[in-house]
Amino acid sequence: MSSLVGFLSLVIAIGINFYLFLSRYIFKFKKQKFNLFIRLSSLLTLLSFFSLMYAYVVSDFSNYNVFQNSHSNKPLIYKISGTWGNHEGSMLLWLSILSIFSFFFSFTKNIDKSFQRLTLIIQSLLHILFGLFIVFTSNPFLVNSILVNEGLGLNPILQDPGLAVHPPILYAGYVGYSIVFSIAIAGLFQNTDDEWLYVAKKWSLISWTFLTGGIALGSYWAYYELGWGGWWFWDPVENISLMPWIAGLALVHSLMMVRGEQAIKKWIVFLSILCFSLSVFGTFLVRSGILTSVHSFAADASRGIFILLIFFIVTGFGFLVFLLKEPKKSNDLNLLFINKVSALVINNILMIIATLTILLGTIYPIIIEVLYNKRISVGGPYFNSTVIPIMIPGFLLMSVAPILSWQTNKINNSKKYVLAFIVLSVLVLIQSYFLDFNTWGFVGLLLGFWIILASIIAIFSSYKIKINIKFFKIINPHVAHIGVGIAIIGITCSSVFQNELDFNLNEGDKFIVNGKTVLFEKIETTNEINFQSLRGKFLFDIEKNQSKEIEAGKNYYPVSKMITSEAGILHQWNKDIYFILGDQKNNEWFVKVLINPFVSFIWLGVIIMMYSGLIAVSRR
Amino acid sequence: MKLSHFYKFLHIIILGFVFFTFKIFAIENIEERVKKLTLELRCMTCQNQSIYDSDAEFSNDIKKIVINKLKAGESERDIKKFLVARYGEYILFRPLMNYNNIFLWSFPFILLIIGLFFILIMSKRNKV
């Protein structure tokens, strides 16, 4: 029953969008009615999504999709998250978020009504495209032809609270760029004033913030679930999410130039189209099964071709309009070495180079396989030695960029910065000599601390310190950059200064980690609702009274016959102590302990960036 | 002081540091060399995991091979050649810098040069 409701409302919603698109040129709608229809179609799409979710929650196995991807004895949260833990459901989630964005956009005030309608028409077109894709190639409402009492279960690796919320947030980022795309195209068609740039800025900041959150959740999940002690692997799927993120960052920064009355519309439109194209392209690569990873569920060639088609339609249409309806030439940029405009231009160029390099590195193995029928890998080392050096000048610039002037290349208090930089580099150098010296470690620490220090100097020497909301809005760019600096320190320390210790232990053994005695208490096996768990229990720092308990082990999921590793992590503000329980050999357990310094700084930095993304939304 | 001077200055400092550190700290012990090398090798039986990170049987075997060969005095290059001959280029996370991959490796730097020219042209047009 719920499947029927879901399918009908999905189809009706697509029908409404068709009608809206056609009626624009046949009937003349009153504007309230137009918005009403948009909202109606959004609500219907949501209804369709929730009826699928309902089928999952009540384990309605007469729905083929539920049968394939769910199981009745799962905790409720994984029944809910199972809705998007498969291809069909996640595409429906994609469409639902698209319509949520249309829904909220239809309420925007202070915007030209005909412009708003044009934007929503383009959204409707996207809705139709993706809606048809779902109906024809990935319908989640198919009826199960056999009668069953039990489902096949959800991939255990997805049964995790972090991964339950990761897809909706990431999708909100991806799909958010659809609105930016529609606004940019509408802006090209109407080409009236620059008002749309401010609207685009708000929505691109919202999408960027969501995307940041989604990526961070994904890598935090990788950190504690994959159990290798790393959090970023330059995996193709990660790269795919990183591309729209960097392009989106470039977009947000170029939209700053609107405020400096230096609008470079052409470039902004280009970036808006690029961001959404990259999002769709990412969906294509992941969903087509060309890349293998936890994200590519059952792969099906016809879906891949359909998404590729959508990608070509969207990108082709976008760039075609861009070429035909090129925005009027804006006034020349006031480039000086170095003022704010040139800093922003350099930043944009570097970010685009980084995006394109990641794009090439990600699809290069596919190209080589098609051309030469040879398999090669392009992995972390390639990206580390191309993308990171390219970004370094950008990191150097960002420390002072927010206080640069639009007009001249003079900077106040420049002596302060030079002095601070010299003192800082000597300090970091001395520190590096006492620890193991590492070139990347040195450069990373220097950059991170320099960004933070220069931003703080800039805040204190350029603005009057007041504690009110307006002040926080003014210093927001600096705050965002401090967040980046903190994240850089965390990234550098955790990757360069990571320490690994290996032990072979019996139950009851004591061993030393980081100067503290750790007791390997016992091995415990328990039966949970949907898995069996094997846990090694460790007591950290037993000499103190408040010793901390750490559990590391594995889970066995009988339904899908899979084993997942569960790392035990002791979080401290300046380091994570990361326990991995290996296999048992000759009556001894292999235990790996990783000491990851300053990992928490990465997440702190990301949270600060997201905070300032949100603050920037409210600032005009 | 103009900011441009400041940045030139800053750039020289950083380049100097990087250069010296490469010179001084080139000597590493075997353990570090093993880590550095195995981080650049793919575990063929895992999913996008490096041999260093993985505890699969395949990875442990390769780790042993790498350690033995390094102890025997073979260079990283020789070891990579040996592994490529055995398992194919797929095992290398860092693609070979050879004629076939010239586009892959030069692409970012070509873009960088185009970007530089772009800025130069834009700023020249400004001055006129």
Interface residues (C-beta under 8 A of the other chain):
Chain A: W228 G229 G230 F233 D235 P236 T292 S293 V294 D332 L333 N334 L335 L336 F337 I338 S342 V345 I346 I349 L350 I352 I353 L356 T357 L360 G361 Y364 I368 Y372 K374 R375 I376 S377 V378 G379 G380 P381 Y382 S385 T386 V387 I390 L396 L397 V400 L404 N409 K410 I411 S414 K415 Y417 V418 F421 I422 S425 L429 F437 N438 T439 F442 V443 L446 G582 D583 F590 K592
Chain B: M1 K2 L3 S4 F6 Y7 F9 L10 H11 I13 I14 F17 V18 T21 F22 I24 F25 L39 E40 R42 Q47 N48 Q49 S50 D53 S54 D55 G88 E89 Y90 I91 L92 F93 R94 P95 N100 N101 L104 W105 F107 P108 L111 L112 G115 F118 I119 M122 S123 R125 N126
